[in-house]
Amino acid sequence: MTTPESQYVLCCERELRVEVWNPAASETLVLWHGLTRTGRDFRTLTTHLSTLSPANS
């Protein structure tokens, strides 16, 4: 299993915590959870996507 890297970014004067799963990727996918949810809601999806490579698609 790939382990994400925790980072903080500034957006509209708010600091947001983000999980970076593949910093070397050429494209970015943003998954934004709702107010009452957490980033862990996407754990299964992000684990699966982080294991894909261009050769597999």
C-alpha distance matrix in Angstrom:
0.0 3.8 6.4 9.6 13.0 15.8 19.0 22.4 24.6 28.2 29.3 32.9 33.5 30.5 27.6 24.3 20.9 18.2 14.4 13.9 10.6 12.2 15.6 16.7 16.8 20.4 20.3 19.4 18.6 19.7 19.0 21.7 21.9 25.4 27.4 26.6 22.8 19.8 16.7 14.7 16.5 14.3 10.8 10.5 12.1 10.3 6.8 8.8 11.0 8.7 8.1 11.9 14.3 18.1 18.7 17.0 19.2
3.8 0.0 3.8 6.5 9.7 12.8 15.8 19.3 21.4 25.1 26.2 29.9 30.5 27.7 24.7 21.5 18.2 15.3 11.5 10.4 7.2 8.7 11.9 13.3 13.6 17.4 17.4 16.4 16.1 17.3 17.1 19.8 20.6 24.2 26.1 25.8 22.2 18.8 15.5 14.2 16.3 13.7 10.7 11.3 12.0 9.2 6.6 9.2 10.0 6.8 7.4 11.0 13.0 16.7 17.9 16.7 18.6
6.4 3.8 0.0 3.8 6.7 9.5 12.9 16.4 18.9 22.6 24.1 27.8 28.0 25.1 21.9 18.9 15.3 12.9 9.2 8.9 6.8 9.2 11.6 13.9 14.7 18.4 18.3 16.7 16.5 16.9 16.6 18.7 19.3 22.8 24.3 24.0 20.5 16.9 13.7 12.7 15.5 13.4 10.5 12.3 13.2 10.1 8.4 11.7 12.2 9.2 10.8 14.2 16.1 19.5 21.1 20.1 21.7
9.6 6.5 3.8 0.0 3.8 6.4 9.4 12.8 15.2 18.8 20.3 24.0 24.3 21.5 18.3 15.3 11.9 9.2 5.5 5.3 4.4 7.6 9.4 12.4 13.1 16.5 16.1 14.0 13.8 13.8 13.8 15.7 16.7 20.2 21.6 21.8 18.5 14.9 11.5 11.5 14.3 12.1 10.1 12.6 12.8 9.2 9.0 12.4 11.9 9.2 11.9 14.6 16.3 19.4 21.6 20.8 21.7
13.0 9.7 6.7 3.8 0.0 3.8 6.4 10.1 12.7 16.5 18.5 22.3 22.1 19.6 16.1 13.7 10.3 8.2 5.5 5.0 6.3 8.5 8.6 12.1 13.5 16.7 16.6 14.5 15.0 14.6 15.2 16.6 17.9 21.2 22.2 22.8 19.9 16.2 13.0 13.8 16.8 14.9 13.3 16.1 16.1 12.5 12.7 16.0 15.0 12.2 15.0 17.4 18.5 21.3 23.7 23.4 24.2
15.8 12.8 9.5 6.4 3.8 0.0 3.8 7.1 10.2 13.8 15.9 19.5 19.0 16.3 12.7 10.4 6.9 5.9 4.8 6.4 8.9 11.4 11.1 14.8 16.0 18.8 18.1 15.4 15.6 14.3 14.6 15.1 16.2 19.1 19.6 20.4 17.8 14.2 11.5 12.9 16.0 14.8 13.8 17.2 17.2 13.8 14.8 18.1 17.2 14.8 18.0 20.3 21.6 24.1 26.8 26.3 26.8
19.0 15.8 12.9 9.4 6.4 3.8 0.0 3.8 6.7 10.3 12.9 16.5 15.9 13.6 10.1 8.3 5.8 5.3 6.3 7.1 10.6 12.3 10.9 14.7 15.8 18.1 17.4 14.7 15.3 13.8 14.8 15.0 16.6 19.3 19.6 21.0 18.9 15.6 13.2 15.4 18.1 16.8 16.5 19.8 19.3 15.9 17.4 20.4 18.9 16.8 20.1 21.9 22.8 24.9 27.9 27.7 27.9
22.4 19.3 16.4 12.8 10.1 7.1 3.8 0.0 3.8 6.9 9.7 13.1 12.2 9.9 6.4 5.5 4.5 5.9 8.6 10.0 13.7 15.4 13.8 17.4 18.2 19.9 18.8 15.9 16.3 14.1 15.2 14.5 16.1 18.2 18.1 20.0 18.5 15.6 13.8 16.6 19.0 18.1 18.5 22.0 21.2 18.2 20.2 23.1 21.4 19.7 23.2 24.7 25.6 27.4 30.6 30.4 30.2
24.6 21.4 18.9 15.2 12.7 10.2 6.7 3.8 0.0 3.8 6.4 10.0 9.7 8.2 5.7 5.3 6.5 7.3 10.5 11.2 15.0 16.2 14.2 17.5 17.9 18.9 17.5 14.6 15.3 13.0 14.6 13.8 16.0 18.0 18.0 20.5 19.3 16.9 15.2 18.4 20.2 19.1 20.1 23.4 22.0 19.1 21.6 24.1 21.9 20.6 24.2 25.2 25.9 27.1 30.6 30.6 29.9
28.2 25.1 22.6 18.8 16.5 13.8 10.3 6.9 3.8 0.0 3.8 6.7 6.1 5.5 4.6 6.2 9.0 10.4 13.9 14.9 18.6 19.7 17.6 20.7 20.9 21.4 19.9 16.9 17.5 15.0 16.5 15.0 17.2 18.4 18.1 21.0 20.4 18.6 17.4 20.9 22.4 21.6 23.0 26.3 24.8 22.2 24.9 27.3 25.0 24.0 27.7 28.4 29.0 30.1 33.6 33.6 32.7
29.3 26.2 24.1 20.3 18.5 15.9 12.9 9.7 6.4 3.8 0.0 3.8 5.4 5.2 6.3 7.0 10.4 11.4 15.0 16.1 19.6 20.7 19.0 21.9 21.4 21.5 19.4 16.4 16.5 13.6 15.1 13.2 15.5 16.4 16.2 19.5 19.2 18.0 17.1 20.8 21.7 21.0 23.0 26.0 24.3 22.1 25.2 27.2 24.8 24.3 28.1 28.4 29.2 30.0 33.6 33.5 32.1
32.9 29.9 27.8 24.0 22.3 19.5 16.5 13.1 10.0 6.7 3.8 0.0 3.8 5.4 8.4 9.9 13.6 14.9 18.6 19.8 23.3 24.5 22.7 25.5 24.9 24.8 22.5 19.5 19.5 16.5 17.7 15.3 17.3 17.4 16.9 20.4 20.8 20.1 19.8 23.6 24.1 23.8 26.0 29.0 27.2 25.3 28.6 30.5 28.1 27.8 31.6 31.8 32.6 33.2 36.9 36.7 35.2
33.5 30.5 28.0 24.3 22.1 19.0 15.9 12.2 9.7 6.1 5.4 3.8 0.0 3.8 6.7 9.6 13.2 15.3 19.1 20.5 24.2 25.5 23.6 26.6 26.5 26.7 24.8 21.8 21.9 18.8 19.9 17.4 19.0 19.1 17.9 21.2 21.7 20.8 20.6 24.2 25.3 25.2 27.0 30.3 28.9 26.8 29.8 32.0 29.8 29.2 33.0 33.6 34.4 35.3 38.9 38.8 37.5
30.5 27.7 25.1 21.5 19.6 16.3 13.6 9.9 8.2 5.5 5.2 5.4 3.8 0.0 3.8 6.3 9.9 12.4 16.2 18.2 21.7 23.5 22.0 25.4 25.2 25.8 23.8 20.5 20.1 16.8 17.3 14.7 15.9 16.1 14.8 17.8 18.2 17.1 17.1 20.6 21.8 22.0 23.7 27.1 26.0 23.9 26.8 29.3 27.4 26.8 30.6 31.5 32.6 33.8 37.3 36.9 35.8
27.6 24.7 21.9 18.3 16.1 12.7 10.1 6.4 5.7 4.6 6.3 8.4 6.7 3.8 0.0 3.8 6.8 9.7 13.3 15.3 19.0 20.8 19.4 22.9 23.1 24.1 22.4 19.1 19.0 15.9 16.4 14.3 15.5 16.4 15.3 17.9 17.6 15.8 15.3 18.6 20.4 20.3 21.6 25.1 24.2 21.8 24.4 27.1 25.4 24.4 28.1 29.3 30.5 31.9 35.3 35.0 34.2
24.3 21.5 18.9 15.3 13.7 10.4 8.3 5.5 5.3 6.2 7.0 9.9 9.6 6.3 3.8 0.0 3.8 6.3 10.0 12.4 15.8 18.0 17.1 20.6 20.5 21.8 19.9 16.4 15.8 12.6 12.9 10.9 12.2 13.6 13.1 15.5 14.6 12.5 11.7 15.1 16.7 16.5 17.9 21.4 20.5 18.1 20.8 23.4 21.8 21.0 24.7 25.9 27.3 28.9 32.3 31.7 30.9
20.9 18.2 15.3 11.9 10.3 6.9 5.8 4.5 6.5 9.0 10.4 13.6 13.2 9.9 6.8 3.8 0.0 3.8 7.0 9.8 13.1 15.6 15.1 18.8 19.0 20.9 19.2 15.8 15.2 12.4 12.4 11.2 12.1 14.2 14.0 15.6 14.0 11.1 9.7 12.6 14.9 14.6 15.2 18.8 18.3 15.7 17.9 20.9 19.6 18.5 22.1 23.7 25.3 27.3 30.4 29.7 29.3
18.2 15.3 12.9 9.2 8.2 5.9 5.3 5.9 7.3 10.4 11.4 14.9 15.3 12.4 9.7 6.3 3.8 0.0 3.8 6.4 9.6 12.1 11.9 15.6 15.4 17.4 15.7 12.3 11.8 9.5 9.8 9.7 11.3 14.2 15.1 16.6 14.3 11.2 8.6 11.5 13.6 12.3 12.9 16.3 15.4 12.5 14.8 17.6 16.0 14.9 18.5 20.0 21.5 23.5 26.6 25.9 25.6
14.4 11.5 9.2 5.5 5.5 4.8 6.3 8.6 10.5 13.9 15.0 18.6 19.1 16.2 13.3 10.0 7.0 3.8 0.0 3.8 6.2 9.3 9.9 13.6 13.5 16.2 14.8 11.8 11.2 9.9 10.1 11.2 12.5 15.9 17.2 18.1 15.2 11.7 8.4 10.2 12.6 10.8 10.4 13.7 13.0 9.7 11.5 14.5 13.3 11.6 15.2 17.0 18.7 21.0 23.9 23.1 23.2
13.9 10.4 8.9 5.3 5.0 6.4 7.1 10.0 11.2 14.9 16.1 19.8 20.5 18.2 15.3 12.4 9.8 6.4 3.8 0.0 3.8 5.8 6.2 9.8 10.0 12.8 12.0 9.5 10.0 9.9 11.2 13.1 15.2 18.7 20.3 21.4 18.5 15.2 11.6 13.2 15.3 12.7 12.2 14.7 13.5 9.8 11.4 13.9 12.0 9.7 13.2 14.8 15.8 18.1 21.0 20.6 20.8
10.6 7.2 6.8 4.4 6.3 8.9 10.6 13.7 15.0 18.6 19.6 23.3 24.2 21.7 19.0 15.8 13.1 9.6 6.2 3.8 0.0 3.8 6.4 9.1 8.9 12.3 11.8 10.0 10.2 11.1 11.9 14.6 16.4 20.1 22.1 22.8 19.4 16.2 12.4 13.1 14.9 11.9 10.7 12.4 11.3 7.5 8.3 10.6 8.9 6.2 9.5 11.4 12.8 15.4 18.0 17.4 18.0
12.2 8.7 9.2 7.6 8.5 11.4 12.3 15.4 16.2 19.7 20.7 24.5 25.5 23.5 20.8 18.0 15.6 12.1 9.3 5.8 3.8 0.0 3.8 5.4 5.6 9.3 9.7 9.1 10.5 12.3 14.1 17.0 19.3 23.0 25.2 26.1 22.9 19.7 16.0 16.8 18.4 15.1 14.0 15.3 13.7 10.1 10.6 12.0 9.6 6.6 9.3 10.4 10.6 12.9 15.6 15.7 16.4
15.6 11.9 11.6 9.4 8.6 11.1 10.9 13.8 14.2 17.6 19.0 22.7 23.6 22.0 19.4 17.1 15.1 11.9 9.9 6.2 6.4 3.8 0.0 3.8 5.6 8.5 9.5 9.1 11.5 13.0 15.4 17.9 20.5 24.1 26.0 27.3 24.4 21.2 17.6 19.0 20.7 17.7 17.0 18.6 17.0 13.3 14.2 15.7 13.1 10.3 13.0 13.7 13.2 14.9 17.8 18.5 18.9
16.7 13.3 13.9 12.4 12.1 14.8 14.7 17.4 17.5 20.7 21.9 25.5 26.6 25.4 22.9 20.6 18.8 15.6 13.6 9.8 9.1 5.4 3.8 0.0 3.8 6.5 8.9 10.0 12.9 15.2 17.8 20.7 23.5 27.1 29.2 30.6 27.6 24.5 20.8 22.0 23.5 20.2 19.4 20.5 18.6 15.2 15.7 16.5 13.7 11.0 12.8 12.8 11.3 12.5 15.2 16.6 17.1
16.8 13.6 14.7 13.1 13.5 16.0 15.8 18.2 17.9 20.9 21.4 24.9 26.5 25.2 23.1 20.5 19.0 15.4 13.5 10.0 8.9 5.6 5.6 3.8 0.0 3.8 5.5 7.1 9.9 12.8 15.5 18.7 21.6 25.2 27.7 29.2 26.1 23.4 19.7 21.0 21.9 18.4 18.1 18.8 16.4 13.4 14.5 14.6 11.3 9.5 11.4 10.6 9.3 9.9 13.2 14.3 14.2
20.4 17.4 18.4 16.5 16.7 18.8 18.1 19.9 18.9 21.4 21.5 24.8 26.7 25.8 24.1 21.8 20.9 17.4 16.2 12.8 12.3 9.3 8.5 6.5 3.8 0.0 3.8 7.0 10.3 13.4 16.7 19.7 23.0 26.4 29.0 30.8 27.9 25.6 22.0 23.7 24.2 20.6 20.9 21.5 18.6 16.0 17.5 17.2 13.6 12.6 14.4 12.7 10.9 10.2 13.7 15.2 14.3
20.3 17.4 18.3 16.1 16.6 18.1 17.4 18.8 17.5 19.9 19.4 22.5 24.8 23.8 22.4 19.9 19.2 15.7 14.8 12.0 11.8 9.7 9.5 8.9 5.5 3.8 0.0 3.8 6.9 10.1 13.4 16.4 19.8 23.1 25.8 27.7 25.0 22.9 19.5 21.4 21.6 18.0 18.9 19.5 16.3 14.1 16.3 15.9 12.1 11.9 14.3 12.5 11.7 11.1 14.9 15.5 14.0
19.4 16.4 16.7 14.0 14.5 15.4 14.7 15.9 14.6 16.9 16.4 19.5 21.8 20.5 19.1 16.4 15.8 12.3 11.8 9.5 10.0 9.1 9.1 10.0 7.1 7.0 3.8 0.0 3.8 6.5 9.9 12.7 16.2 19.4 22.1 24.1 21.4 19.4 16.1 18.3 18.4 15.1 16.4 17.5 14.4 12.0 14.7 14.9 11.3 11.3 14.4 13.3 13.5 13.7 17.4 17.4 16.0
18.6 16.1 16.5 13.8 15.0 15.6 15.3 16.3 15.3 17.5 16.5 19.5 21.9 20.1 19.0 15.8 15.2 11.8 11.2 10.0 10.2 10.5 11.5 12.9 9.9 10.3 6.9 3.8 0.0 3.8 6.6 9.8 13.1 16.4 19.3 21.1 18.3 16.7 13.5 15.7 15.3 12.0 13.8 14.8 11.5 9.7 13.0 13.1 9.8 10.7 14.0 13.1 14.2 14.7 18.3 17.5 15.8
19.7 17.3 16.9 13.8 14.6 14.3 13.8 14.1 13.0 15.0 13.6 16.5 18.8 16.8 15.9 12.6 12.4 9.5 9.9 9.9 11.1 12.3 13.0 15.2 12.8 13.4 10.1 6.5 3.8 0.0 3.8 6.3 9.8 13.0 15.7 17.7 15.3 13.8 11.0 13.8 13.4 10.8 13.2 14.9 12.0 10.4 14.0 14.8 12.0 12.9 16.4 16.1 17.6 18.4 21.9 21.0 19.4
19.0 17.1 16.6 13.8 15.2 14.6 14.8 15.2 14.6 16.5 15.1 17.7 19.9 17.3 16.4 12.9 12.4 9.8 10.1 11.2 11.9 14.1 15.4 17.8 15.5 16.7 13.4 9.9 6.6 3.8 0.0 3.8 6.5 10.0 13.0 14.5 11.8 10.6 8.2 10.9 9.9 7.7 10.7 12.5 9.9 9.1 12.9 13.8 11.9 13.2 16.7 16.8 18.9 20.2 23.4 21.9 20.4
21.7 19.8 18.7 15.7 16.6 15.1 15.0 14.5 13.8 15.0 13.2 15.3 17.4 14.7 14.3 10.9 11.2 9.7 11.2 13.1 14.6 17.0 17.9 20.7 18.7 19.7 16.4 12.7 9.8 6.3 3.8 0.0 3.8 6.7 9.5 11.6 9.5 9.0 7.7 11.0 10.1 9.2 12.5 14.7 12.8 12.2 15.8 17.1 15.5 16.7 20.2 20.5 22.7 23.9 27.2 25.7 24.2
21.9 20.6 19.3 16.7 17.9 16.2 16.6 16.1 16.0 17.2 15.5 17.3 19.0 15.9 15.5 12.2 12.1 11.3 12.5 15.2 16.4 19.3 20.5 23.5 21.6 23.0 19.8 16.2 13.1 9.8 6.5 3.8 0.0 3.8 6.8 8.1 5.8 6.1 6.3 9.2 7.7 8.4 11.7 14.1 12.9 13.0 16.2 17.8 17.0 18.2 21.5 22.2 24.8 26.4 29.4 27.5 26.2
25.4 24.2 22.8 20.2 21.2 19.1 19.3 18.2 18.0 18.4 16.4 17.4 19.1 16.1 16.4 13.6 14.2 14.2 15.9 18.7 20.1 23.0 24.1 27.1 25.2 26.4 23.1 19.4 16.4 13.0 10.0 6.7 3.8 0.0 3.8 5.6 5.3 7.5 9.3 11.8 10.1 11.6 14.9 17.1 16.2 16.6 19.8 21.2 20.6 22.0 25.2 25.9 28.5 30.0 33.0 31.0 29.6
27.4 26.1 24.3 21.6 22.2 19.6 19.6 18.1 18.0 18.1 16.2 16.9 17.9 14.8 15.3 13.1 14.0 15.1 17.2 20.3 22.1 25.2 26.0 29.2 27.7 29.0 25.8 22.1 19.3 15.7 13.0 9.5 6.8 3.8 0.0 3.8 5.7 8.1 10.7 13.2 12.2 14.3 17.1 19.7 19.3 19.4 22.3 24.1 23.6 24.7 28.0 28.9 31.5 33.1 36.2 34.3 33.0
26.6 25.8 24.0 21.8 22.8 20.4 21.0 20.0 20.5 21.0 19.5 20.4 21.2 17.8 17.9 15.5 15.6 16.6 18.1 21.4 22.8 26.1 27.3 30.6 29.2 30.8 27.7 24.1 21.1 17.7 14.5 11.6 8.1 5.6 3.8 0.0 3.8 7.1 10.5 11.9 10.8 13.8 16.2 18.6 18.9 19.3 21.8 23.8 23.9 25.0 28.0 29.2 32.1 34.0 36.8 34.7 33.6
22.8 22.2 20.5 18.5 19.9 17.8 18.9 18.5 19.3 20.4 19.2 20.8 21.7 18.2 17.6 14.6 14.0 14.3 15.2 18.5 19.4 22.9 24.4 27.6 26.1 27.9 25.0 21.4 18.3 15.3 11.8 9.5 5.8 5.3 5.7 3.8 0.0 3.8 7.1 8.3 7.1 10.0 12.4 14.8 15.2 15.7 18.0 20.0 20.2 21.3 24.3 25.6 28.6 30.7 33.4 31.1 30.3
19.8 18.8 16.9 14.9 16.2 14.2 15.6 15.6 16.9 18.6 18.0 20.1 20.8 17.1 15.8 12.5 11.1 11.2 11.7 15.2 16.2 19.7 21.2 24.5 23.4 25.6 22.9 19.4 16.7 13.8 10.6 9.0 6.1 7.5 8.1 7.1 3.8 0.0 3.8 5.3 5.8 8.2 9.9 13.0 13.5 13.2 15.4 17.9 18.1 18.6 21.6 23.4 26.2 28.5 31.2 29.2 28.6
16.7 15.5 13.7 11.5 13.0 11.5 13.2 13.8 15.2 17.4 17.1 19.8 20.6 17.1 15.3 11.7 9.7 8.6 8.4 11.6 12.4 16.0 17.6 20.8 19.7 22.0 19.5 16.1 13.5 11.0 8.2 7.7 6.3 9.3 10.7 10.5 7.1 3.8 0.0 3.8 5.2 5.8 7.2 10.6 10.8 9.8 12.2 14.8 14.7 15.0 18.1 19.8 22.6 24.9 27.6 25.8 25.3
14.7 14.2 12.7 11.5 13.8 12.9 15.4 16.6 18.4 20.9 20.8 23.6 24.2 20.6 18.6 15.1 12.6 11.5 10.2 13.2 13.1 16.8 19.0 22.0 21.0 23.7 21.4 18.3 15.7 13.8 10.9 11.0 9.2 11.8 13.2 11.9 8.3 5.3 3.8 0.0 3.8 5.2 5.0 8.4 9.8 9.4 10.7 13.5 14.4 14.7 17.3 19.4 22.5 25.3 27.5 25.3 25.3
16.5 16.3 15.5 14.3 16.8 16.0 18.1 19.0 20.2 22.4 21.7 24.1 25.3 21.8 20.4 16.7 14.9 13.6 12.6 15.3 14.9 18.4 20.7 23.5 21.9 24.2 21.6 18.4 15.3 13.4 9.9 10.1 7.7 10.1 12.2 10.8 7.1 5.8 5.2 3.8 0.0 3.8 5.7 7.8 8.6 9.6 11.4 13.3 14.2 15.4 17.9 19.5 22.7 25.1 27.4 24.9 24.5
14.3 13.7 13.4 12.1 14.9 14.8 16.8 18.1 19.1 21.6 21.0 23.8 25.2 22.0 20.3 16.5 14.6 12.3 10.8 12.7 11.9 15.1 17.7 20.2 18.4 20.6 18.0 15.1 12.0 10.8 7.7 9.2 8.4 11.6 14.3 13.8 10.0 8.2 5.8 5.2 3.8 0.0 3.8 5.7 5.3 5.9 8.4 10.0 10.4 11.8 14.4 15.8 19.0 21.3 23.7 21.3 20.8
10.8 10.7 10.5 10.1 13.3 13.8 16.5 18.5 20.1 23.0 23.0 26.0 27.0 23.7 21.6 17.9 15.2 12.9 10.4 12.2 10.7 14.0 17.0 19.4 18.1 20.9 18.9 16.4 13.8 13.2 10.7 12.5 11.7 14.9 17.1 16.2 12.4 9.9 7.2 5.0 5.7 3.8 0.0 3.8 5.5 5.2 5.9 8.5 9.9 10.4 12.6 14.8 18.1 21.0 22.9 20.6 20.8
10.5 11.3 12.3 12.6 16.1 17.2 19.8 22.0 23.4 26.3 26.0 29.0 30.3 27.1 25.1 21.4 18.8 16.3 13.7 14.7 12.4 15.3 18.6 20.5 18.8 21.5 19.5 17.5 14.8 14.9 12.5 14.7 14.1 17.1 19.7 18.6 14.8 13.0 10.6 8.4 7.8 5.7 3.8 0.0 3.8 5.6 5.3 6.3 8.7 10.1 11.3 13.2 16.9 19.7 21.3 18.5 18.7
12.1 12.0 13.2 12.8 16.1 17.2 19.3 21.2 22.0 24.8 24.3 27.2 28.9 26.0 24.2 20.5 18.3 15.4 13.0 13.5 11.3 13.7 17.0 18.6 16.4 18.6 16.3 14.4 11.5 12.0 9.9 12.8 12.9 16.2 19.3 18.9 15.2 13.5 10.8 9.8 8.6 5.3 5.5 3.8 0.0 3.8 5.5 5.2 6.1 8.5 10.3 11.2 14.7 17.1 19.1 16.4 16.0
10.3 9.2 10.1 9.2 12.5 13.8 15.9 18.2 19.1 22.2 22.1 25.3 26.8 23.9 21.8 18.1 15.7 12.5 9.7 9.8 7.5 10.1 13.3 15.2 13.4 16.0 14.1 12.0 9.7 10.4 9.1 12.2 13.0 16.6 19.4 19.3 15.7 13.2 9.8 9.4 9.6 5.9 5.2 5.6 3.8 0.0 3.8 5.4 5.0 5.9 8.7 10.1 13.2 15.9 18.2 16.1 16.0
6.8 6.6 8.4 9.0 12.7 14.8 17.4 20.2 21.6 24.9 25.2 28.6 29.8 26.8 24.4 20.8 17.9 14.8 11.5 11.4 8.3 10.6 14.2 15.7 14.5 17.5 16.3 14.7 13.0 14.0 12.9 15.8 16.2 19.8 22.3 21.8 18.0 15.4 12.2 10.7 11.4 8.4 5.9 5.3 5.5 3.8 0.0 3.8 5.6 5.3 6.7 9.4 12.7 15.9 17.5 15.3 16.1
8.8 9.2 11.7 12.4 16.0 18.1 20.4 23.1 24.1 27.3 27.2 30.5 32.0 29.3 27.1 23.4 20.9 17.6 14.5 13.9 10.6 12.0 15.7 16.5 14.6 17.2 15.9 14.9 13.1 14.8 13.8 17.1 17.8 21.2 24.1 23.8 20.0 17.9 14.8 13.5 13.3 10.0 8.5 6.3 5.2 5.4 3.8 0.0 3.8 5.5 5.6 7.1 10.8 13.7 15.0 12.3 12.9
11.0 10.0 12.2 11.9 15.0 17.2 18.9 21.4 21.9 25.0 24.8 28.1 29.8 27.4 25.4 21.8 19.6 16.0 13.3 12.0 8.9 9.6 13.1 13.7 11.3 13.6 12.1 11.3 9.8 12.0 11.9 15.5 17.0 20.6 23.6 23.9 20.2 18.1 14.7 14.4 14.2 10.4 9.9 8.7 6.1 5.0 5.6 3.8 0.0 3.8 5.4 5.4 8.7 11.2 13.3 11.1 11.1
8.7 6.8 9.2 9.2 12.2 14.8 16.8 19.7 20.6 24.0 24.3 27.8 29.2 26.8 24.4 21.0 18.5 14.9 11.6 9.7 6.2 6.6 10.3 11.0 9.5 12.6 11.9 11.3 10.7 12.9 13.2 16.7 18.2 22.0 24.7 25.0 21.3 18.6 15.0 14.7 15.4 11.8 10.4 10.1 8.5 5.9 5.3 5.5 3.8 0.0 3.8 5.6 8.1 11.2 13.3 11.8 12.7
8.1 7.4 10.8 11.9 15.0 18.0 20.1 23.2 24.2 27.7 28.1 31.6 33.0 30.6 28.1 24.7 22.1 18.5 15.2 13.2 9.5 9.3 13.0 12.8 11.4 14.4 14.3 14.4 14.0 16.4 16.7 20.2 21.5 25.2 28.0 28.0 24.3 21.6 18.1 17.3 17.9 14.4 12.6 11.3 10.3 8.7 6.7 5.6 5.4 3.8 0.0 3.8 6.6 10.2 11.2 9.5 11.3
11.9 11.0 14.2 14.6 17.4 20.3 21.9 24.7 25.2 28.4 28.4 31.8 33.6 31.5 29.3 25.9 23.7 20.0 17.0 14.8 11.4 10.4 13.7 12.8 10.6 12.7 12.5 13.3 13.1 16.1 16.8 20.5 22.2 25.9 28.9 29.2 25.6 23.4 19.8 19.4 19.5 15.8 14.8 13.2 11.2 10.1 9.4 7.1 5.4 5.6 3.8 0.0 3.8 6.9 8.2 6.3 7.5
14.3 13.0 16.1 16.3 18.5 21.6 22.8 25.6 25.9 29.0 29.2 32.6 34.4 32.6 30.5 27.3 25.3 21.5 18.7 15.8 12.8 10.6 13.2 11.3 9.3 10.9 11.7 13.5 14.2 17.6 18.9 22.7 24.8 28.5 31.5 32.1 28.6 26.2 22.6 22.5 22.7 19.0 18.1 16.9 14.7 13.2 12.7 10.8 8.7 8.1 6.6 3.8 0.0 3.8 5.3 5.3 6.9
18.1 16.7 19.5 19.4 21.3 24.1 24.9 27.4 27.1 30.1 30.0 33.2 35.3 33.8 31.9 28.9 27.3 23.5 21.0 18.1 15.4 12.9 14.9 12.5 9.9 10.2 11.1 13.7 14.7 18.4 20.2 23.9 26.4 30.0 33.1 34.0 30.7 28.5 24.9 25.3 25.1 21.3 21.0 19.7 17.1 15.9 15.9 13.7 11.2 11.2 10.2 6.9 3.8 0.0 3.8 5.4 5.4
18.7 17.9 21.1 21.6 23.7 26.8 27.9 30.6 30.6 33.6 33.6 36.9 38.9 37.3 35.3 32.3 30.4 26.6 23.9 21.0 18.0 15.6 17.8 15.2 13.2 13.7 14.9 17.4 18.3 21.9 23.4 27.2 29.4 33.0 36.2 36.8 33.4 31.2 27.6 27.5 27.4 23.7 22.9 21.3 19.1 18.2 17.5 15.0 13.3 13.3 11.2 8.2 5.3 3.8 0.0 3.8 5.7
17.0 16.7 20.1 20.8 23.4 26.3 27.7 30.4 30.6 33.6 33.5 36.7 38.8 36.9 35.0 31.7 29.7 25.9 23.1 20.6 17.4 15.7 18.5 16.6 14.3 15.2 15.5 17.4 17.5 21.0 21.9 25.7 27.5 31.0 34.3 34.7 31.1 29.2 25.8 25.3 24.9 21.3 20.6 18.5 16.4 16.1 15.3 12.3 11.1 11.8 9.5 6.3 5.3 5.4 3.8 0.0 3.8
19.2 18.6 21.7 21.7 24.2 26.8 27.9 30.2 29.9 32.7 32.1 35.2 37.5 35.8 34.2 30.9 29.3 25.6 23.2 20.8 18.0 16.4 18.9 17.1 14.2 14.3 14.0 16.0 15.8 19.4 20.4 24.2 26.2 29.6 33.0 33.6 30.3 28.6 25.3 25.3 24.5 20.8 20.8 18.7 16.0 16.0 16.1 12.9 11.1 12.7 11.3 7.5 6.9 5.4 5.7 3.8 0.0
